[in-house]
Amino acid sequence: MENYFKKTVLHLQGYSAPPQRQMRAKLNQNESPFDLPAEFKKQVLATAAALSWNRYPMNESSDLKQAIASWHGLQSDQVLLGNGSNQLLQTVLSAAVAENDRVLLFPPTFGLFEIFGVLYGGNVLTLPQAPSDPFPMAEALRRIQSEQPRIILLCSPNNPTGALLSLPQVETLCEQACGLVFLDEAYAEFSGQTAIPLLKKYPQLIISRTFSKAFSLAGLRLGYLLASAECIYQLRKANLPYNVNLLTELIAMQLLEDRETMLRQVSELVKERDWLLSEMQRIPTIRPFPSAANFILFHCPYADLVFDRLKDQGILVRNVGGYPLLKDHLRVSIGRHEENQWFLEALKASLS
Ligand SMILES: Cc1ncc(COP(=O)(O)O)c(C=O)c1O
């Protein structure tokens, strides 16, 4: 294939998505453990049946943009919709990064940051941050000054560590940045914090959100970007047309009308997370890290073996040992209480 593809693609590993096998507890992809109620699905499918499926959907539903904008106290021209936030990340990097532009990121972080950075010819600069360490702000500011990155990619709460950047930290980075600042807030609902108020001040800040986590909609693919209207205007040119299908639009509109139910589930998961963390802290051989998201990262000896033993007991977690600085680390998503209990029992058995 050497004659057909860019060298960067030939050398890329690509994003490896775990197989979707039925397990007793699937705690490996940070999805919501709560599916939407059967009655809701039935009703929405009946509404969808009456639509014309032979016609294109709206290119960017203005109702959906308006609903998202008013939820966040913004204008609808500050919203860009996508087929999941991954697709929008690709849009941002395709629009911003030219050959050899510098892209600054802080691994271990979301794997697609580096993949898309490389794919678009970026010169990816990394500033590693161990999960127990504070954000390397002084070094970040030095690198921003010396390297002038075209874009800084941040994730808060960070996947896979669960660490949260404070708003003053985001603000400091925005103040110093000469290029775009992309902030992935896929897990913001679980942290009770968002940098959305900073959009007023920083026209180069882009916030990425998703319906895949708190809103139980990973299977239907909906993400959105929030930024200044000027920034969204440019990004729109690089975005795929018709990237949100009829059904997704319909369901998202209904979920937004009943936000309270979704946010109640978020507080249930936050309680579960805090309970699970305290239980894990009582296991002497592992080291769990506090998390602001719907997952917990932990260090454990012989993590590869523990991962296999958990899987043998029907518990699927994520082995993140391949990320920089995360040798012998696993990540568990917060499930229903019963699933979290199964995980704890299986973990203790696997460690013994
Ligand atoms: C940090 C982060 N951003 C984005 C995504 C993907 O979101 P979406 O399903 O909206 O593409 C994930 C999924 O795991 C994630 O961890």
The ligand as an ORCA input file, in Angstrom:
! r2SCAN-3c Opt
* xyz 0 1
  C     -12.216     12.454     26.129
  C     -13.176     11.866     25.151
  N     -13.627     12.613     24.144
  C     -14.506     12.128     23.241
  C     -14.944     10.817     23.327
  C     -15.845     10.283     22.284
  O     -17.016     10.922     22.261
  P     -18.098     10.671     21.114
  O     -18.784      9.388     21.439
  O     -18.960     11.869     21.230
  O     -17.381     10.609     19.796
  C     -14.506     10.001     24.350
  C     -14.979      8.615     24.425
  O     -14.510      7.779     25.095
  C     -13.586     10.536     25.287
  O     -13.116      9.788     26.281
*
